[in-house]
């Protein structure tokens, strides 16, 4: 049931195929943490501004991925997932000329009792 969020700097908009990256992340989740295909939901959000450090260099970009999932995965599975996501980011997202690209992934367990969901068809 991973809920996956990908936040990326606005200067990266149009420079990578979000759908291809999302599908690759979903497949990786299926392989490494035994997630069901229909349970993997990846949402992309464009961030308008990134400020790094105390000087705030304007040539920095970031892609930050957050996995939220029910507890029960081993530390080894989580490590494989995190390392795999970083590798996918390297493969799919390239820094613009003259810029720095920061990538990161956070894998967090959510409280099963506090999570509620539903599906509505139109």
Secondary structure, DSSP 4 states (H G I P E B T S, - for coil): --EEEEEEEGGGTTSS-HHHHHHHHHHHHHHHH---GGG-EEEEEEES----TTTT-TTEEEEEEEEEEES---HHHHHHHHHHHHHHHHHH--PPTT-EEEEEEEEEEE-GGG--------
